[in-house]
Amino acid sequence: MARPLGVAVIGAGYWGPNLARNFRAHPAWDLVAVCDRDRARAEKVVGARSTVEVCTDVEAVLARPDVDAVAIATPAATHASIALAALEAGKHVVVEKPLAPDSTDASKMVRAARDAGRVLMIDHTYCYTPAVQYIRDAIAKGALGRILYLEFTRINLGLIQPDVDVLWDLAPHDLSILDAILPGGLAPTRVSAVGSDPLGAGKACVAHLNLDTRDGATVHIAVNWLSPTKIRQTVIGGTHRTLVWDDLDPARRISVHDRGVQIGPSGPDLRERSAVSYRLGDITVPALEEREALSAMVGEFAAAIREDRPPATDGIAGLRVLSVLEAASASAADHGRPVRPRHVNAENGDME
Ligand SMILES: NC(=O)c1ccc[n+]([C@@H]2O[C@H](COP(=O)([O-])OP(=O)(O)OC[C@H]3O[C@@H](n4cnc5c(N)ncnc54)[C@H](O)[C@@H]3O)[C@@H](O)[C@H]2O)c1
């Protein structure tokens, strides 16, 4: 068996410890170092009596020959500079979402990875959950029929982030899920968004995003940091069935409803054409494996490096999500006016 790949986690705040734990537990990886400007945070992640090095200096990590790859879990504004330095040092890189605060920097990261012949991956964590994999397969097999609408609700009492608004903090999850489950990925022709800051926090804490899919389905995403109730629900309505994903209900995470609305058969009679009936069928609850998505994510990162191929969530996937976020911000700044997102060139990461 090949020797484990050496990895360093940069950023040991809220999310970095989850990455460190999963790299540590995965047989394809050897966690070599944890780096944070705040030494105490890195020390806490590594724990006592460990051989994993603690450091505060990114350059020192990048100079280590035993570090094949880095995982960047620092605030979004720092992603591009750290990733570009890591790629220049010949390291493979996985970056937390969002890839960068703007698509200009993100495109540079994609090009730098291509030029260096290194893997650039984005941690779109949800894409590695059994639920998303089930939904992708169900849509691809046509089990839901033609997709009519997708509704995402992601609301809770959230940490008001210093650097991003709620749209940039939470909507990347739903956009990355869309990118993974829709045949052909995320490619809306129009995006409109509204955000509000009812408490005067200085940034949108509640936002609603609307977009369309390549096949003409309509998508609504609601994100909110002010809700005392935590909801993580997605409803995907198709002509045959409707799938409901409640990520907070492990016993019934996904249910597939064989019920819905039917419009009567078309005929010469106008009344007959508009007749609506309700189809009442079974509800199926598929058994899903319970495993941590981040373990599959770090496994995919190692496999992509070993097999010299793009990972399932590569830099281009990160760019597709960014292009929609940028369009959403532009729309929100203009009272919800629909905005056409820039097209991502999948060959070179250019934004057109
Ligand atoms: N995939 C997910 O589900 C998920 C969940 C939460 C956060 N995130 C992402 O993870 C990233 C980090 O978020 P967080 O909530 O952990 O932030 P955080 O502020 O809690 O932690 C960031 C850490 O980075 C350190 N840091 C900042 N600049 C540094 C530098 N130049 N060198 C070394 N260390 C540096 C800080 O000291 C801090 O400890 C963000 O991009 C966020 O969007 C992803």
The ligand as a MOL file (V3000), in Angstrom:
LIG
                    3D

  0  0  0     0  0            999 V3000
M  V30 BEGIN CTAB
M  V30 COUNTS 44 48 0 0 0
M  V30 BEGIN ATOM
M  V30 1 N -17.7600 23.1460 5.2060 0
M  V30 2 C -18.5030 23.5950 6.2070 0
M  V30 3 O -19.5810 23.0630 6.5010 0
M  V30 4 C -18.0320 24.7840 6.9760 0
M  V30 5 C -18.5620 25.0560 8.2490 0
M  V30 6 C -18.0800 26.1620 8.9410 0
M  V30 7 C -17.1100 26.9850 8.3840 0
M  V30 8 N -16.6260 26.6840 7.1350 0 CHG=1
M  V30 9 C -15.6080 27.5400 6.5010 0
M  V30 10 O -14.3750 27.3670 7.1830 0
M  V30 11 C -13.6230 28.5850 7.1050 0
M  V30 12 C -13.2350 28.9830 8.5270 0
M  V30 13 O -14.4230 29.2400 9.2530 0
M  V30 14 P -14.4230 29.1780 10.8590 0
M  V30 15 O -15.8390 29.3670 11.2410 0
M  V30 16 O -13.6680 27.9720 11.3220 0 CHG=-1
M  V30 17 O -13.5930 30.5010 11.1970 0
M  V30 18 P -12.8740 30.8640 12.5840 0
M  V30 19 O -12.7340 32.3380 12.5970 0
M  V30 20 O -13.5430 30.1670 13.7290 0
M  V30 21 O -11.4050 30.2080 12.4600 0
M  V30 22 C -10.4610 30.6810 11.5500 0
M  V30 23 C -9.0840 30.4330 12.1530 0
M  V30 24 O -8.1100 30.8110 11.1790 0
M  V30 25 C -7.0240 31.4330 11.8520 0
M  V30 26 N -6.3050 32.2490 10.8920 0
M  V30 27 C -6.7320 33.3690 10.2530 0
M  V30 28 N -5.8170 33.8000 9.3700 0
M  V30 29 C -4.7760 32.9310 9.4490 0
M  V30 30 C -3.5380 32.8540 8.7700 0
M  V30 31 N -3.1680 33.7280 7.8320 0
M  V30 32 N -2.7060 31.8370 9.1080 0
M  V30 33 C -3.0640 30.9330 10.0450 0
M  V30 34 N -4.2250 30.9690 10.7180 0
M  V30 35 C -5.0820 31.9510 10.4180 0
M  V30 36 C -7.6850 32.2120 12.9820 0
M  V30 37 O -6.7600 32.4790 14.0250 0
M  V30 38 C -8.8040 31.2770 13.4080 0
M  V30 39 O -8.4140 30.4150 14.4560 0
M  V30 40 C -14.5270 29.6140 6.4020 0
M  V30 41 O -14.1810 29.6660 5.0340 0
M  V30 42 C -15.9230 29.0290 6.5790 0
M  V30 43 O -16.8170 29.4070 5.5510 0
M  V30 44 C -17.0520 25.5940 6.4520 0
M  V30 END ATOM
M  V30 BEGIN BOND
M  V30 1 1 1 2
M  V30 2 2 2 3
M  V30 3 1 2 4
M  V30 4 1 4 5
M  V30 5 2 4 44
M  V30 6 2 5 6
M  V30 7 1 6 7
M  V30 8 2 7 8
M  V30 9 1 8 9
M  V30 10 1 8 44
M  V30 11 1 9 10
M  V30 12 1 9 42
M  V30 13 1 10 11
M  V30 14 1 11 12
M  V30 15 1 11 40
M  V30 16 1 12 13
M  V30 17 1 13 14
M  V30 18 2 14 15
M  V30 19 1 14 16
M  V30 20 1 14 17
M  V30 21 1 17 18
M  V30 22 2 18 19
M  V30 23 1 18 20
M  V30 24 1 18 21
M  V30 25 1 21 22
M  V30 26 1 22 23
M  V30 27 1 23 24
M  V30 28 1 23 38
M  V30 29 1 24 25
M  V30 30 1 25 26
M  V30 31 1 25 36
M  V30 32 1 26 27
M  V30 33 1 26 35
M  V30 34 2 27 28
M  V30 35 1 28 29
M  V30 36 1 29 30
M  V30 37 2 29 35
M  V30 38 1 30 31
M  V30 39 2 30 32
M  V30 40 1 32 33
M  V30 41 2 33 34
M  V30 42 1 34 35
M  V30 43 1 36 37
M  V30 44 1 36 38
M  V30 45 1 38 39
M  V30 46 1 40 41
M  V30 47 1 40 42
M  V30 48 1 42 43
M  V30 END BOND
M  V30 END CTAB
M  END
